[in-house]
Amino acid sequence: MRRLAWLAFGVHPANEVGSQCIRDAQKSIGDRLLMYTERRLILAAADLRHAQTVQAHLQRTLQLTAPAVRFEDVQNLLTPETDGNILLLVMDPSDVNAAETVVRETKIQQLPTGIAVLESEMVRDLRLLDHLAPYLVGRWTWPHQPRELTMWARCGLEPGTPFHDPATEPVAQRIRRRLINHTPSLTALVEQLCIAAAHDVTVLIEGETGTGKSFLAKLIHDCSARRQHRFLVVACGTLSGNLIASEFFGHAKGSFTGADGAKVGKFAAAGEGSILLDEIDTLGLEHQANLLRVIETGEFEPVGSNETQVSKARIIAATNWNLADAVERGTFRRDLYYRLHVISFHLPPLRHRPEDIGPLVRGMVARYATKFGKKLFGVCAEALRALEAFPWPGNIRQLENVLQQAVLVSTGNELKIHHLSPLIHARAEAPTVTIPTPGGFGGTLKQSRESTERANILRALEKAGQSRTRAAQFLGVSRVTLYKKMKKYGLFTKPSPPFPFDGFPNRVGNG
């Protein structure tokens, strides 16, 4: 610190005035270090006791307080804006996998955070971290290289965006951090999500299957005062009519055939937590009436019981369809719709959110690389372009399925385009369809008709998310007719089946 002050002011300590300048410089530098280094360096370890010695060293040499977290908590601190440094303390061979996971997930997601390693002599001699060297900003042995660690810590303490403190992080910042890491297009919803998290009102989330409705519901729960309680999901679309009441409210022993014992329903099991009613549009009118009563009064009776119970759970509903249209058709109760529609969110399909594909791809590749033990540290640009060009009729769920398969078959340290499903290749390599321009000569009437018909079929398939059944409905023809036309115009992709999601029901799964 003294030497830094001399250089800064160009004086010698023997001079009395110079000595005062040095003292002033030291205070100024110390103040700047404190200002610049607030949560800019974080220690991470499997056992936080290992961090105490390093923390004491940094405090003694730099007057730097470096917080310590466990390896598994590092990802909760990172955002695309946080450009500080993480120092991984790898003191035992059993720590290597956890440290590698932090490095992998940070690098695949292209986060600006710098990762350094402080390893024990045993770990160094075993060369367990050599393969991570290209992805590290520093690597030292403890306790043999304290000077080198100090020099790096001093040089790395520059102005920038600090790591957030979970203990004091505002709700809005917590929500924004969760969204910007995965679905940056939804950051416009932060203010509305803060309102939903802060107040005990029913929430309705609409969107196609696989657009992230369950994620948004869990985010609201995690940022609310109920986060210490349970978050339960009821997939209404998977339950037959006579089982819905039992799933919701429970049943008494012997209340129906097969009821060999009493069962606690979801509304009782949730306690003071939250319940996500997924695909609520599938409920019959009778069950809608029972649900309306719970929303209005909190009261319900288990099947086969006369004992009235009171639910304290918060209700979040999700649907793949437009409930307002269902109300007009008479298949959904108007009064229940108004009770659910206090705060509502609509999630656009993934094809309308291209800016989300990159963050989603990197996050999923990182997660599955860890799960399958792959040494992946990046996604090549060609593969990412192909993924961004695909329309994703199955939305995020389909993307996740494709990436899970790709990571499983991958080799090397980067996910390449040949690791992706042939379906993605076919889309990326498909020739561009040229539609005749008005006013120009487009050939014979037959050629013009066929060109227009082919273009209309492609548009209908795009609108239908590559479902032939729905595309045929849009075009007003039978599925057999559409099949023949597609065969005539060479619209089937080889060698892969053209549209593998046709066989799936249109309304499956959870948001």
LODO-212628 format. One record per residue (C-alpha): x, y, z; residue in one letter. Coordinates in nm, 2 decimals, padded with zeros to 4 digits. Each point is the difference from the previous one (the first is absolute). Last residue first. Layout:
+--------+--------+--------+------+
|     xx |     yy |     zz | code |
+--------+--------+--------+------+
|      X |      Y |      Z |    A |
...
+--------+--------+--------+------+
//
This chain:
+--------+--------+--------+------+
|     xx |     yy |     zz | code |
+--------+--------+--------+------+
| -04.72 | -02.52 | -01.88 |    G |
| -00.04 | -00.37 |  00.13 |    N |
| -00.04 | -00.28 | -00.24 |    G |
| -00.24 | -00.07 | -00.28 |    V |
| -00.25 |  00.19 | -00.20 |    R |
|  00.04 | -00.06 | -00.38 |    N |
|  00.04 | -00.37 |  00.05 |    P |
|  00.33 | -00.12 | -00.13 |    F |
|  00.02 | -00.20 | -00.33 |    G |
|  00.05 |  00.31 | -00.20 |    D |
|  00.32 |  00.08 |  00.20 |    F |
|  00.23 | -00.20 | -00.23 |    P |
| -00.07 |  00.23 | -00.30 |    F |
|  00.20 | -00.10 | -00.30 |    P |
|  00.12 | -00.34 |  00.10 |    P |
|  00.38 |  00.01 | -00.05 |    S |
|  00.17 | -00.12 | -00.31 |    P |
| -00.13 |  00.20 | -00.17 |    K |
| -00.22 |  00.31 |  00.02 |    T |
| -00.35 | -00.01 | -00.14 |    F |
| -00.10 |  00.30 | -00.20 |    L |
|  00.06 | -00.15 | -00.34 |    G |
| -00.29 |  00.18 | -00.17 |    Y |
| -00.20 | -00.31 | -00.08 |    K |
|  00.07 | -00.16 |  00.33 |    K |
| -00.12 |  00.31 |  00.18 |    M |
| -00.31 |  00.01 | -00.22 |    K |
| -00.07 | -00.37 |  00.08 |    K |
|  00.04 |  00.06 |  00.37 |    Y |
| -00.23 |  00.31 | -00.01 |    L |
| -00.27 | -00.21 | -00.17 |    T |
|  00.03 | -00.27 |  00.26 |    V |
| -00.02 |  00.26 |  00.28 |    R |
| -00.32 |  00.13 | -00.14 |    S |
| -00.03 |  00.34 | -00.15 |    V |
| -00.10 |  00.34 |  00.14 |    G |
|  00.35 |  00.15 | -00.01 |    L |
|  00.00 |  00.09 |  00.37 |    F |
| -00.14 | -00.34 |  00.09 |    Q |
|  00.26 | -00.18 | -00.21 |    A |
|  00.27 |  00.20 |  00.18 |    A |
| -00.14 | -00.12 |  00.33 |    R |
|  00.02 | -00.36 | -00.10 |    T |
|  00.34 |  00.04 | -00.17 |    R |
|  00.16 |  00.15 |  00.31 |    S |
|  00.31 |  00.19 | -00.10 |    Q |
| -00.06 |  00.27 |  00.26 |    G |
| -00.35 |  00.07 | -00.15 |    A |
|  00.10 |  00.34 | -00.13 |    K |
|  00.31 | -00.14 | -00.16 |    E |
| -00.20 | -00.28 | -00.15 |    L |
| -00.25 |  00.24 | -00.13 |    A |
|  00.27 |  00.22 | -00.15 |    R |
|  00.16 | -00.30 | -00.17 |    L |
| -00.34 | -00.11 | -00.14 |    I |
| -00.07 |  00.35 | -00.13 |    N |
|  00.34 |  00.01 | -00.18 |    A |
| -00.07 | -00.34 | -00.17 |    R |
| -00.34 |  00.12 | -00.11 |    E |
|  00.14 |  00.32 | -00.14 |    T |
|  00.27 | -00.19 | -00.20 |    S |
| -00.26 | -00.25 | -00.12 |    E |
| -00.23 |  00.27 | -00.12 |    R |
|  00.27 |  00.19 | -00.17 |    S |
|  00.13 | -00.31 | -00.17 |    Q |
| -00.35 | -00.10 | -00.12 |    K |
| -00.07 |  00.36 | -00.12 |    L |
|  00.32 | -00.02 | -00.20 |    T |
|  00.32 |  00.19 |  00.10 |    G |
|  00.02 |  00.26 |  00.27 |    G |
|  00.02 |  00.32 | -00.21 |    F |
|  00.06 |  00.29 |  00.23 |    G |
| -00.27 |  00.24 |  00.13 |    G |
| -00.04 | -00.16 |  00.34 |    P |
|  00.32 | -00.18 |  00.11 |    T |
|  00.01 | -00.38 | -00.02 |    P |
|  00.09 | -00.16 |  00.34 |    I |
|  00.35 | -00.14 |  00.02 |    T |
|  00.04 | -00.28 |  00.25 |    V |
|  00.34 | -00.01 |  00.17 |    T |
|  00.17 | -00.33 | -00.02 |    P |
|  00.01 | -00.20 |  00.33 |    A |
|  00.35 | -00.04 |  00.15 |    E |
| -00.07 |  00.16 |  00.34 |    A |
| -00.34 | -00.18 |  00.02 |    R |
|  00.15 | -00.33 | -00.10 |    A |
|  00.29 |  00.04 |  00.25 |    H |
| -00.25 |  00.07 |  00.28 |    I |
| -00.20 | -00.32 | -00.08 |    L |
|  00.33 | -00.19 | -00.03 |    P |
|  00.03 |  00.05 |  00.38 |    S |
|  00.30 |  00.19 |  00.12 |    L |
|  00.35 | -00.15 |  00.06 |    H |
|  00.09 |  00.09 | -00.36 |    H |
| -00.04 |  00.37 |  00.09 |    I |
|  00.28 | -00.02 |  00.26 |    K |
| -00.01 |  00.02 |  00.38 |    L |
|  00.35 |  00.09 |  00.11 |    E |
|  00.25 | -00.18 |  00.23 |    N |
|  00.02 | -00.33 | -00.18 |    G |
| -00.27 | -00.25 | -00.06 |    T |
| -00.38 |  00.04 | -00.01 |    S |
| -00.25 | -00.28 |  00.00 |    V |
| -00.16 |  00.08 |  00.33 |    L |
|  00.04 |  00.38 | -00.05 |    V |
| -00.20 | -00.02 | -00.32 |    A |
| -00.28 | -00.22 |  00.15 |    Q |
| -00.05 |  00.25 |  00.29 |    Q |
|  00.02 |  00.28 | -00.25 |    L |
| -00.29 | -00.13 | -00.21 |    V |
| -00.21 | -00.07 |  00.31 |    N |
|  00.06 |  00.34 |  00.14 |    E |
| -00.09 |  00.17 | -00.32 |    L |
| -00.32 | -00.21 | -00.02 |    Q |
| -00.10 |  00.11 |  00.36 |    R |
|  00.10 |  00.36 | -00.08 |    I |
| -00.25 |  00.03 | -00.29 |    N |
| -00.16 | -00.32 | -00.15 |    G |
| -00.04 |  00.18 | -00.33 |    P |
|  00.36 |  00.10 |  00.01 |    W |
|  00.03 |  00.22 | -00.31 |    P |
|  00.37 | -00.09 | -00.07 |    F |
|  00.23 |  00.29 | -00.11 |    A |
|  00.14 |  00.06 |  00.35 |    E |
|  00.10 | -00.37 |  00.04 |    L |
|  00.18 |  00.01 | -00.33 |    A |
|  00.18 |  00.32 |  00.09 |    R |
|  00.10 | -00.15 |  00.34 |    L |
|  00.15 | -00.30 | -00.17 |    A |
|  00.20 |  00.21 | -00.24 |    E |
|  00.13 |  00.22 |  00.28 |    A |
|  00.14 | -00.29 |  00.20 |    C |
| -00.13 | -00.07 |  00.35 |    V |
|  00.26 |  00.01 |  00.28 |    G |
|  00.17 | -00.17 |  00.30 |    F |
| -00.10 | -00.36 | -00.04 |    L |
|  00.19 | -00.27 |  00.19 |    K |
| -00.31 | -00.22 |  00.03 |    K |
| -00.10 | -00.16 |  00.34 |    G |
| -00.36 | -00.07 | -00.11 |    F |
| -00.16 |  00.23 |  00.27 |    K |
|  00.27 |  00.26 | -00.03 |    T |
| -00.02 |  00.02 | -00.38 |    A |
| -00.38 |  00.00 |  00.05 |    Y |
|  00.00 |  00.32 |  00.21 |    R |
|  00.26 |  00.18 | -00.22 |    A |
| -00.19 | -00.09 | -00.32 |    V |
| -00.32 |  00.12 |  00.15 |    M |
|  00.14 |  00.34 |  00.11 |    G |
|  00.17 |  00.05 | -00.33 |    R |
| -00.31 | -00.08 | -00.20 |    V |
| -00.23 |  00.21 |  00.21 |    L |
|  00.23 |  00.30 | -00.01 |    P |
|  00.03 | -00.03 | -00.39 |    G |
| -00.37 | -00.07 | -00.06 |    I |
| -00.13 |  00.29 |  00.20 |    D |
|  00.07 |  00.27 | -00.26 |    E |
| -00.20 | -00.20 | -00.25 |    P |
| -00.33 |  00.06 |  00.20 |    R |
| -00.28 | -00.03 | -00.26 |    H |
|  00.10 | -00.36 | -00.09 |    R |
|  00.01 | -00.07 |  00.37 |    L |
| -00.38 |  00.05 |  00.03 |    P |
| -00.11 |  00.31 |  00.19 |    P |
| -00.08 | -00.02 |  00.37 |    L |
| -00.31 |  00.19 |  00.10 |    H |
| -00.03 |  00.11 |  00.37 |    F |
| -00.30 |  00.07 |  00.21 |    S |
| -00.07 |  00.17 |  00.33 |    I |
| -00.36 | -00.01 |  00.13 |    V |
| -00.11 | -00.23 | -00.28 |    H |
| -00.07 | -00.31 |  00.22 |    L |
| -00.31 |  00.14 |  00.17 |    R |
| -00.12 |  00.15 | -00.33 |    Y |
|  00.04 | -00.34 | -00.17 |    Y |
| -00.18 | -00.17 |  00.28 |    L |
| -00.30 |  00.24 | -00.04 |    D |
| -00.01 | -00.07 | -00.38 |    R |
|  00.00 | -00.37 |  00.04 |    R |
|  00.19 | -00.19 | -00.27 |    F |
| -00.15 | -00.21 | -00.28 |    T |
| -00.27 |  00.26 | -00.10 |    G |
|  00.16 |  00.09 | -00.33 |    R |
|  00.04 |  00.36 |  00.10 |    E |
|  00.17 | -00.12 |  00.33 |    V |
|  00.23 | -00.23 | -00.20 |    A |
|  00.10 |  00.30 | -00.22 |    D |
|  00.09 |  00.20 |  00.31 |    A |
|  00.20 | -00.30 |  00.12 |    L |
|  00.24 |  00.02 | -00.30 |    N |
|  00.17 | -00.33 |  00.00 |    W |
|  00.31 | -00.17 |  00.14 |    N |
| -00.11 |  00.08 |  00.35 |    T |
|  00.16 |  00.08 |  00.34 |    A |
| -00.15 |  00.08 |  00.34 |    A |
|  00.18 |  00.13 |  00.31 |    I |
| -00.19 | -00.05 |  00.33 |    I |
|  00.14 |  00.10 |  00.34 |    R |
| -00.05 | -00.26 |  00.28 |    A |
| -00.18 |  00.07 |  00.32 |    K |
| -00.27 | -00.27 | -00.06 |    S |
| -00.28 | -00.04 |  00.25 |    V |
| -00.16 | -00.34 |  00.09 |    Q |
| -00.36 | -00.09 |  00.03 |    T |
| -00.06 | -00.35 |  00.14 |    E |
| -00.29 | -00.17 | -00.18 |    N |
|  00.23 | -00.27 | -00.16 |    S |
| -00.03 | -00.23 | -00.30 |    G |
|  00.22 |  00.22 | -00.22 |    V |
|  00.19 |  00.25 |  00.22 |    P |
| -00.21 |  00.31 |  00.08 |    E |
|  00.10 |  00.35 | -00.11 |    F |
|  00.02 |  00.36 |  00.13 |    E |
|  00.24 |  00.27 | -00.10 |    G |
| -00.29 |  00.24 | -00.03 |    T |
|  00.02 |  00.16 | -00.35 |    E |
|  00.28 | -00.20 | -00.15 |    I |
| -00.12 | -00.33 |  00.15 |    V |
| -00.36 |  00.06 | -00.12 |    R |
|  00.12 |  00.07 | -00.35 |    L |
|  00.19 | -00.33 |  00.00 |    L |
| -00.31 | -00.19 |  00.09 |    N |
| -00.19 |  00.18 | -00.29 |    A |
|  00.28 | -00.08 | -00.24 |    Q |
| -00.02 | -00.36 |  00.10 |    H |
| -00.36 | -00.02 | -00.11 |    E |
|  00.07 |  00.20 | -00.32 |    L |
|  00.27 | -00.25 | -00.11 |    G |
|  00.37 |  00.08 |  00.04 |    L |
|  00.21 | -00.01 | -00.32 |    T |
|  00.04 |  00.38 | -00.01 |    D |
|  00.21 | -00.03 |  00.32 |    I |
|  00.29 | -00.13 | -00.20 |    E |
|  00.23 |  00.04 |  00.30 |    D |
| -00.14 |  00.08 |  00.34 |    L |
|  00.31 |  00.13 |  00.18 |    L |
| -00.04 | -00.01 |  00.37 |    I |
|  00.19 |  00.23 |  00.24 |    S |
|  00.10 | -00.03 |  00.36 |    G |
| -00.19 |  00.06 |  00.33 |    E |
| -00.08 | -00.37 |  00.03 |    G |
|  00.06 | -00.16 | -00.34 |    A |
| -00.12 | -00.34 |  00.13 |    A |
| -00.35 |  00.13 |  00.08 |    A |
| -00.06 |  00.13 | -00.35 |    F |
|  00.18 | -00.29 | -00.16 |    K |
| -00.23 | -00.26 |  00.16 |    G |
|  00.08 | -00.22 |  00.30 |    V |
| -00.11 | -00.36 | -00.05 |    K |
| -00.18 | -00.23 |  00.23 |    A |
|  00.04 | -00.37 | -00.05 |    G |
| -00.12 | -00.29 | -00.22 |    D |
| -00.17 |  00.24 | -00.25 |    A |
| -00.01 | -00.26 | -00.27 |    G |
| -00.37 |  00.02 | -00.06 |    T |
| -00.13 |  00.33 |  00.15 |    F |
| -00.02 |  00.18 |  00.33 |    S |
|  00.15 | -00.30 |  00.18 |    G |
|  00.26 |  00.20 |  00.18 |    K |
| -00.06 |  00.37 | -00.03 |    A |
|  00.11 |  00.20 | -00.30 |    H |
|  00.24 |  00.28 | -00.10 |    G |
| -00.10 |  00.35 | -00.11 |    F |
|  00.17 |  00.06 | -00.33 |    F |
|  00.12 | -00.34 | -00.09 |    E |
| -00.32 | -00.16 |  00.12 |    S |
| -00.21 |  00.25 | -00.18 |    A |
|  00.20 | -00.06 | -00.32 |    I |
| -00.03 | -00.38 |  00.01 |    L |
| -00.36 | -00.04 | -00.12 |    N |
|  00.06 |  00.23 | -00.30 |    G |
|  00.32 | -00.17 | -00.13 |    S |
|  00.32 |  00.17 |  00.09 |    L |
|  00.29 |  00.06 | -00.25 |    T |
| -00.13 |  00.34 | -00.11 |    G |
| -00.02 |  00.14 |  00.35 |    C |
|  00.37 | -00.03 |  00.06 |    A |
|  00.01 |  00.11 |  00.36 |    V |
|  00.33 |  00.16 |  00.11 |    V |
|  00.10 |  00.07 |  00.35 |    L |
|  00.23 |  00.27 |  00.15 |    F |
|  00.05 | -00.06 |  00.37 |    R |
|  00.08 |  00.27 |  00.26 |    H |
|  00.31 |  00.21 |  00.06 |    Q |
| -00.08 |  00.19 | -00.32 |    R |
| -00.33 |  00.12 |  00.13 |    R |
|  00.10 |  00.36 |  00.05 |    A |
|  00.05 |  00.02 | -00.37 |    S |
|  00.31 | -00.02 | -00.22 |    C |
|  00.01 | -00.38 | -00.02 |    D |
| -00.37 | -00.02 | -00.07 |    H |
|  00.01 |  00.25 | -00.29 |    I |
|  00.30 | -00.18 | -00.14 |    L |
| -00.18 | -00.33 |  00.03 |    K |
| -00.29 |  00.13 | -00.20 |    A |
|  00.24 |  00.14 | -00.27 |    L |
|  00.18 | -00.33 | -00.03 |    F |
| -00.33 | -00.20 | -00.02 |    S |
| -00.11 |  00.23 | -00.28 |    K |
|  00.32 | -00.04 | -00.20 |    G |
| -00.11 | -00.01 | -00.37 |    T |
| -00.04 | -00.38 |  00.00 |    G |
| -00.36 | -00.03 | -00.10 |    T |
| -00.13 |  00.33 | -00.14 |    E |
| -00.06 |  00.30 |  00.22 |    G |
| -00.22 |  00.13 |  00.28 |    E |
|  00.08 |  00.07 |  00.36 |    I |
| -00.28 |  00.09 |  00.25 |    L |
|  00.09 |  00.13 |  00.34 |    V |
| -00.22 | -00.01 |  00.31 |    T |
|  00.07 |  00.27 |  00.26 |    V |
|  00.22 | -00.01 |  00.31 |    D |
|  00.21 |  00.31 | -00.07 |    H |
|  00.38 |  00.06 | -00.02 |    A |
|  00.08 | -00.26 | -00.26 |    A |
| -00.27 |  00.11 | -00.24 |    A |
|  00.11 |  00.37 |  00.04 |    I |
|  00.37 | -00.10 | -00.06 |    C |
| -00.11 | -00.20 | -00.30 |    L |
| -00.16 |  00.31 | -00.15 |    Q |
|  00.31 |  00.21 |  00.05 |    E |
|  00.23 | -00.28 | -00.14 |    V |
| -00.21 | -00.07 | -00.31 |    L |
|  00.22 |  00.19 | -00.24 |    A |
|  00.28 | -00.24 |  00.10 |    T |
| -00.19 | -00.27 | -00.20 |    L |
|  00.21 |  00.03 | -00.31 |    S |
|  00.31 | -00.08 |  00.21 |    P |
| -00.11 | -00.36 |  00.05 |    T |
|  00.26 | -00.20 |  00.18 |    H |
|  00.26 |  00.21 |  00.18 |    N |
| -00.19 |  00.32 | -00.05 |    I |
| -00.31 | -00.15 |  00.17 |    L |
|  00.15 | -00.12 |  00.32 |    R |
|  00.20 |  00.32 |  00.04 |    R |
| -00.31 |  00.21 | -00.07 |    R |
| -00.20 | -00.19 |  00.27 |    I |
|  00.28 |  00.05 |  00.26 |    R |
|  00.04 |  00.36 | -00.09 |    Q |
| -00.37 |  00.07 |  00.04 |    A |
| -00.01 | -00.19 |  00.33 |    V |
|  00.28 |  00.21 |  00.15 |    P |
|  00.33 | -00.17 |  00.08 |    E |
|  00.10 |  00.04 |  00.37 |    T |
|  00.07 | -00.35 |  00.11 |    A |
|  00.07 | -00.13 | -00.35 |    P |
|  00.28 |  00.25 | -00.04 |    D |
|  00.06 |  00.08 | -00.36 |    H |
|  00.33 | -00.04 | -00.17 |    F |
|  00.16 |  00.33 | -00.09 |    P |
| -00.02 |  00.18 | -00.34 |    T |
|  00.33 |  00.17 | -00.08 |    G |
|  00.29 |  00.21 |  00.13 |    P |
|  00.32 | -00.19 |  00.03 |    E |
|  00.13 | -00.24 |  00.27 |    L |
|  00.17 | -00.26 | -00.23 |    G |
|  00.34 |  00.15 |  00.03 |    C |
| -00.01 | -00.02 |  00.38 |    R |
| -00.14 | -00.36 |  00.00 |    A |
|  00.26 | -00.10 | -00.25 |    W |
|  00.29 |  00.14 |  00.20 |    M |
| -00.13 | -00.15 |  00.32 |    T |
| -00.03 | -00.35 | -00.16 |    L |
|  00.35 |  00.03 | -00.13 |    E |
|  00.12 |  00.09 |  00.35 |    R |
| -00.19 | -00.28 |  00.17 |    P |
|  00.16 | -00.27 | -00.22 |    Q |
|  00.10 | -00.29 |  00.22 |    H |
| -00.32 | -00.02 |  00.22 |    P |
| -00.17 | -00.07 | -00.23 |    W |
|  00.09 | -00.07 | -00.36 |    T |
| -00.10 |  00.24 | -00.27 |    W |
| -00.21 |  00.03 | -00.32 |    R |
| -00.11 |  00.31 | -00.18 |    G |
| -00.24 |  00.12 | -00.27 |    V |
| -00.13 | -00.35 | -00.06 |    L |
| -00.17 | -00.15 | -00.31 |    Y |
|  00.32 | -00.12 | -00.18 |    P |
|  00.12 | -00.17 |  00.33 |    A |
| -00.31 | -00.21 |  00.05 |    L |
|  00.16 | -00.32 | -00.14 |    H |
|  00.29 |  00.03 |  00.25 |    D |
| -00.24 | -00.02 |  00.30 |    L |
|  00.07 | -00.35 |  00.13 |    L |
|  00.37 |  00.03 | -00.04 |    R |
|  00.05 | -00.25 |  00.29 |    L |
|  00.29 |  00.22 |  00.13 |    D |
| -00.22 |  00.31 | -00.01 |    R |
| -00.29 | -00.17 |  00.19 |    V |
|  00.25 | -00.11 |  00.27 |    M |
|  00.16 |  00.35 |  00.02 |    E |
| -00.33 |  00.16 |  00.06 |    S |
| -00.18 |  00.20 | -00.26 |    E |
| -00.09 |  00.37 | -00.04 |    L |
| -00.19 |  00.03 | -00.33 |    V |
| -00.11 |  00.30 | -00.20 |    A |
| -00.32 |  00.08 | -00.19 |    I |
| -00.07 |  00.34 | -00.16 |    G |
| -00.37 |  00.10 | -00.03 |    T |
| -00.09 |  00.12 | -00.35 |    P |
| -00.26 | -00.27 | -00.05 |    L |
|  00.02 | -00.20 | -00.33 |    Q |
| -00.27 | -00.25 |  00.11 |    Q |
|  00.24 | -00.28 | -00.10 |    I |
|  00.28 |  00.17 |  00.20 |    K |
| -00.19 |  00.05 |  00.33 |    T |
| -00.17 | -00.34 | -00.01 |    E |
|  00.33 | -00.18 | -00.07 |    R |
|  00.21 |  00.18 |  00.26 |    V |
| -00.26 | -00.05 |  00.27 |    V |
| -00.04 | -00.37 | -00.09 |    T |
|  00.38 | -00.04 |  00.00 |    E |
|  00.01 |  00.12 |  00.36 |    A |
| -00.27 | -00.24 |  00.11 |    A |
|  00.18 | -00.29 | -00.18 |    N |
|  00.34 |  00.09 |  00.16 |    V |
| -00.11 |  00.03 |  00.36 |    D |
|  00.04 | -00.37 |  00.08 |    S |
|  00.37 |  00.03 | -00.09 |    P |
|  00.03 |  00.23 |  00.30 |    D |
|  00.10 |  00.37 |  00.06 |    M |
| -00.16 |  00.15 | -00.31 |    V |
| -00.08 |  00.36 |  00.10 |    L |
| -00.16 |  00.16 | -00.30 |    L |
|  00.06 |  00.38 | -00.02 |    L |
| -00.29 |  00.17 | -00.18 |    I |
|  00.07 |  00.34 | -00.17 |    N |
| -00.21 |  00.30 | -00.08 |    G |
| -00.18 |  00.07 | -00.34 |    D |
| -00.37 | -00.03 |  00.10 |    T |
| -00.21 |  00.12 | -00.30 |    E |
| -00.08 | -00.33 | -00.16 |    P |
| -00.10 | -00.13 |  00.34 |    T |
|  00.16 | -00.21 |  00.27 |    L |
| -00.08 | -00.02 |  00.37 |    L |
| -00.25 | -00.29 |  00.00 |    N |
|  00.25 | -00.20 | -00.21 |    Q |
|  00.25 |  00.02 |  00.29 |    V |
| -00.23 | -00.17 |  00.25 |    D |
|  00.10 | -00.36 | -00.08 |    E |
|  00.37 |  00.08 |  00.06 |    F |
| -00.07 |  00.12 |  00.36 |    R |
|  00.04 |  00.37 |  00.07 |    V |
|  00.27 |  00.23 |  00.15 |    A |
|  00.00 |  00.38 |  00.02 |    P |
|  00.33 |  00.18 | -00.07 |    A |
|  00.07 |  00.28 |  00.24 |    T |
|  00.31 |  00.19 | -00.12 |    L |
|  00.23 |  00.19 |  00.22 |    Q |
|  00.26 | -00.09 | -00.26 |    L |
|  00.27 | -00.20 |  00.19 |    T |
| -00.18 | -00.09 |  00.32 |    R |
| -00.35 | -00.03 | -00.14 |    Q |
|  00.12 | -00.21 | -00.29 |    L |
|  00.19 | -00.23 |  00.23 |    H |
| -00.29 | -00.03 |  00.25 |    A |
| -00.24 | -00.09 | -00.29 |    Q |
|  00.25 | -00.26 | -00.12 |    V |
|  00.02 | -00.16 |  00.35 |    T |
| -00.38 |  00.00 |  00.03 |    Q |
| -00.08 | -00.14 | -00.34 |    A |
|  00.09 | -00.36 |  00.10 |    H |
| -00.26 |  00.02 |  00.27 |    R |
| -00.26 |  00.06 | -00.27 |    L |
|  00.02 | -00.36 | -00.10 |    D |
| -00.08 | -00.07 | -00.37 |    A |
|  00.15 |  00.34 | -00.09 |    A |
| -00.07 |  00.32 | -00.18 |    A |
|  00.17 |  00.34 |  00.07 |    L |
| -00.16 |  00.31 | -00.14 |    I |
|  00.18 |  00.31 | -00.13 |    L |
| -00.19 |  00.31 | -00.12 |    R |
| -00.23 |  00.00 |  00.31 |    R |
|  00.10 |  00.36 |  00.08 |    E |
|  00.34 |  00.03 | -00.17 |    T |
| -00.03 |  00.33 | -00.17 |    Y |
| -00.11 |  00.21 |  00.30 |    M |
|  00.22 | -00.17 |  00.25 |    L |
|  00.30 |  00.02 | -00.24 |    L |
| -00.08 |  00.37 | -00.06 |    R |
| -00.01 |  00.07 |  00.38 |    D |
|  00.33 | -00.19 |  00.05 |    G |
|  00.16 |  00.19 | -00.29 |    I |
| -00.11 |  00.33 |  00.15 |    S |
|  00.12 | -00.10 |  00.35 |    K |
|  00.33 | -00.11 | -00.14 |    Q |
|  00.03 |  00.31 | -00.20 |    A |
| -00.06 |  00.22 |  00.31 |    D |
|  00.26 | -00.19 |  00.19 |    R |
|  00.24 |  00.03 | -00.29 |    I |
| -00.06 |  00.37 | -00.03 |    C |
|  00.07 |  00.04 |  00.37 |    Q |
|  00.33 | -00.18 | -00.05 |    S |
|  00.08 |  00.22 | -00.29 |    G |
| -00.04 |  00.31 |  00.22 |    V |
|  00.24 | -00.16 |  00.24 |    E |
|  00.25 | -00.09 | -00.27 |    N |
|  00.17 | -00.34 |  00.08 |    A |
| -00.30 | -00.17 | -00.17 |    P |
|  00.11 |  00.11 | -00.34 |    H |
| -00.25 |  00.16 | -00.24 |    V |
| -00.14 | -00.08 | -00.35 |    G |
| -00.37 |  00.01 |  00.09 |    F |
| -00.13 | -00.32 | -00.15 |    A |
|  00.33 | -00.18 |  00.00 |    L |
|  00.05 |  00.08 |  00.37 |    W |
| -00.36 | -00.11 |  00.08 |    A |
|  00.04 | -00.33 | -00.18 |    L |
|  00.32 | -00.06 |  00.19 |    R |
| -00.18 |  00.06 |  00.33 |    R |
| -00.29 | -00.24 | -00.09 |    M |
+--------+--------+--------+------+
//
